């Protein structure tokens, strides 16, 4: 998440374009981080960023040999990290409140 907020972009679905194609310029996104890093990170379980899709462009960037994920530009807002635990009962989109 830190690379995305610093670079003004988002990528999703392990770099696939499908989810990003459904977004439109002006759509708002809230980012949830289950861990502090993708591989071996510590549990975080918090909303960590909020931003608005900046435009209608998808583009690719080579991050490693053979890994060229799709991205979208995002204008991130200033926010504070919000642990999900205290919010779970209030979030209607969570069907199983135990997990």
Buried (B, 14 or more C-beta within 10 A) or exposed (E): BEEBBEEBBBBBEEBEBEEBEEBEEEEEBEBEBEEBEEEEEEEBEBBBBBBBBBEEEBEEEEEEEEEEBBBBBBEBEEBEEBEBEEEBEEEEEEEEEEE
